[in-house]
């Protein structure tokens, strides 16, 4: 396996985790911070997309 490809995959996974944490925090704390409902729902949708992508990447790595 190519080390460069693996390093890039690690960076993508780390970025997905970071985006997931930020969007989940925005979604959960948004009500107390006075954020609009639409903005909180968009942050929740980003969280769901990140979760799906992380699961897909995990399954793809397991099969490789």
Beta strands, then each sheet from edge to edge (+ up, - down):
end
